């Protein structure tokens, strides 16, 4: 069984209810039907039947619950909830009533109210529009300082460098230029995702253009120092986690290179969780792995919210949406 099928099977056992916020998107409508047909999760699709039939006329939505914020009896209740949550920030009751009809906010309010177990959006909305309701309504989990993201990179069958069937890349979508402290949080959260979602024992490589001091950019961005500091902080916070760096990518993944560049490291040459120094490196890296390496990029998987809330890439396929729903279900308690 492939890793993706394993993820779907584990999600099916939990039978969580996930809200998909974009009933106006053909990929999302198609995925909603597939998720229900395969028994992966229960689905609430925000939209209406007329709209869904217009964008995906051949899709059978039997078993999918359609809810339109414009007509739902829950909208007034959610508007009151939103007002209570945001009145301290200056939101008026009228503003709350209007915003509760926004599909992404409506979905986040469903999650906050406990009417669904997880939230997925972003196929036709920007990351900012998708995550703003999460940050304002769901907020961060207790004890969590940072919301971050990672991609679960599912390998092609029999990939020579990926014996676990998947890698985890973080943060490729949310944090633009994380500090050393933030990188340490990303590393720990990504390791948790690797364990819970991908079912792999995490070995975390903190990436750089330098391996163990081989490079120096102190005159410019000084990222090598930042990554070194992040390694020290992460080891202090999670001493039992297999984590090391700073590594160039080849030293992190190729045993022969690791033996030359990082002898004695228990992570070098066998890493499966990769933490990039900034969003430039991360976003470029995951897209190269996806487009040239044949990996399936599932995510971005959000880490640090109080409840499961995930963003889709606007270039996603229906199968990507299905995979994200399955992952969101696994994140739910």
N, C-alpha and C positions, 0 to 999 in steps of 0.2 A: 504493500500500500504506500502511495506517495505521501510526503509530509502534508501536502495540502489536504488530501483525503483524510489523513489522520486528524488534522485540525477540525475538519468538518464533522467527522464522526464524534469527536469529543464534544463539540458544540451541540450536536444533536442530542446527546445524553442529558444536557442541561436544560434544553427546551426553554430558553430565555426569549423575551419579547424585545425586539429591536425596532426602533423607529427609523425609517428612511424619509428624509425631509423633502425629497425632490421628485414628486410624482409627475412633474412636467418633463422629465428626462427619460428618453427611451431606454437607456442603459439601466437606469435605476428601476424602472417598471419591470423590465425583463428580469433583472436580478431578484426583485421581490418575489415574482412568481417562481423562479428557480429555487430560491431558499425554502419556500413553503413546500414546493413539490418534492424536494429532497429531504424535507424534515429537519433542516439544519437549525431553524429557529422559527418563532412566530413573528410575523411582520405587521407593523402598522405603517402604512404608506400615506404620507401627507399629500393630499391632492383630491381629485374627484374622478368619478368613473368616466365622465365625458372626456376629460383631458387625457386620462390614461389611455383610453381607446383611440384617441386621436394620434398620440405619439407612438403607440405600440398596438396597432389594431389586431394583431394575431396572437397577442399574449393573453393567456387564460389566468385571470386573477382570482380564481376560486381559492378561498382560504386566506386571502390577504384582506386585512381590515383597512379600508380607505376612510380617512378623516380630512375634512376641509375646514380649516380655521375660520373661514368666512361664515360657516353655517353650524359649526359644532356647538353643542350645549356646554362644552367644557371651556370655551374661549373666555367667557366672563369669569369663571373660577380661576383660570390661569392668569388673567389680567390682574385680579386681586393679589394673587401670589407674587406676580412680578412687581406690583406696586409696593408691597411690603418689603420685598428684597432690595428695591432700589430707591425708595423714598428718601433714604438717608443721603443718597447721591444727587438728590434734587429732582427725581422723576415725579411727574404729576400723574394723577389717576387717568387723565385723558391720554397722556403719552403711553401709559401702560396698556390701555385698551387698544390703542392703535398697534403697538409693537407686538402684542400677544397674537395678532393675526399674521405676523410675519412667520413664514414656515420654519425658519431655523430657530427662531425664539420659541415658537409653539412646541417644536420638538424638544428643545432643552427644558421647557417648562413641564412637559410630560415626564421627562426623566427626573426632574427635581421633585415632582409630586409623587413619584413612585409608580406611575401608570405604565411605564416601560422600564426595561432593565439596561438599555443601551441606546446610543444615538449615533447615526452615521449620516454625514452630509458632505458636500463639496464637489460633486460631479459637475455642477454648473454654478457653483458659488466659489468665491475666492476663499483662501484659507482664513483671511481676516473675518469675513462674513460668517464663516462656519464656526470659528473658535470664539468669537466675541461673546455669543450667548453662553458658551461654556465658562469663560472667565468671569462673566458677570452673574451667572445664575448657579452653575454647578460648583465653581470655585475649586481650589486645590484640596487634596486629601490632607487630613491631619498629619502634621509633622513633615509635610512635603514643601520644600522651598521653591520648586521650579516645575512648571509644566514644560515638558520637552517632547520630542518625537523620535521615532526610529522607523526603519523599514525592515520587515522580515523579507529577506531575499531568498526565495526558494530556488534551489539549484536545478538545472537540467539533470535528467537521469544520468547516473554514473559519472558525475562531474569529478575529475581527478583531484581537485583541490578542496572538495567539500564533502567529506565523509559523513557529516551529520545531516546532509540534505538541505541545510539552510545556513545562512549567515544573518546577523543582525547589524545594521548600519545606523548610527545615530551621531548627531542630530542633523538630518538632511533637509529639514523643512521649517523649523520654528525659530530657533535661537540663532541670530545672525552672526554674532561674534562673541561666543560665550567666554566668560572669565574662567580662571582656573577652578574656582569654587563651583561654577555652573557646569564645567566639564566633568568634574568629579560626580556631581549629581546625575548628569546624563549617563555616565558610565554605569553607575549603580542601578539606575532605572532600566537601562537597556539590558543589563545582565538579568534582571528580574523578568523582563519580557521574553528574553531568550529561553529562560527556564519554564515559565508558565505557558507561553504560547507555542514556541517551537519545540519544547520538550528536550532541549539540549543543555548539557552542562556548560555554563558559560566560561569562556577564557577570553578575557578582555584585553585588547590591544589599543593603547592610546596612540593615535597616529600623528605623524609629522613628516617633514621632508628630511628629518634627521633621525639617526638611530644611536641612542646612547651617547649623545654629545658629538656626533660626527658633523653636524651642521650648526650654523650660528647666524641668526638674523637679528641680532640685538640692535643694529643700526636702523632697522626698518620696523617690522611689526612685533618682533621679539616673541614669536609664537613658541619657539623651542622652550624657552624659560617657562612660558605659561603651561605647556603640556607637562613638563617635568613637575611643576607645582601641583598640577591636577592629579598626576600619578600618586604623589605623596599624600595628598588630601584623601583620595579615594581609598588608598590602603589604610589610612588611619580610621576612616569611617566604616569600612567593610574589610577588616583584616583577614577574613576567611575566603574572600573572593579572589579567584585566580585572575590577577590583573598586573600588567606591566607596560612599560614604555619608557621614553618615547621611541617609536618604531617607524621606519619606512614600511610601506605596505608589503614589500617583498620579504623583509625580515620578519614580519608578523605572520606570514602565511607559508613561506617556503622553508622547510627544515634545513636545507643545505645553506641557504643564505643566512638563516638564523644562527647556524653554527659559527659562521664567520663574523657576523656583525654583533650578535648578542649572546655569546657563549654563556651557558649557565642559567639562562632565563627559562622558567617553567611555562611561559606563555609563547615566547617567540617561536615561529614556525608552525604553530598549531592553534592560533587564535580563531575564534568563530564569532566574536562580537568586536566590532570596529568602531571606535569613537574618533570622529574627525575634528580637527582643530577649529573649524568654522563652517558656516553654511555653504560657502563657495566650494570647498573641498568635498563636503558631504553630498551636496546636490549633484555636482558633476560626477562624483564617484559612483553613486547609485545608478545614475542614468547610463553610464558607460557599462556597468555590470549588466544592466537590463537590456540595452540595445545591442551591445557587441558580445556580451558573455552569455546571453540567453536566459538570464535569471528572471524569475517573476517577482516584481517588486510589489509587495503588499503593504499598503500604508499610504500616508504616514500614520503609524500607530501612535496615538497620544499617550503620554505617560505623566502621571501626577494629578489628574483630575480626581475629584471625590467619587465620581461615578464614570462608567465607561462612555467616552465620547470621542469619536474618531472622524478624521478628515480624509476625504478622497482626493486624489489627483484629478484635475480636470481632464487629463488625458486618459482616464481609466476606462477599462472595458467592463462589460456586465460581469464577467468572471472575476475581475478585481473587486467589484462591489460585493459579490457573494463571499469572497475570501475575507473581506474586511468585516462583513456581518459575522462570520464565524469567529473571527478573532475577538470582536467586540463581545460576543456571547461568552467567550472563555474568560474575558476580563471581569465579567459580572460575578458578584458574590452569589 
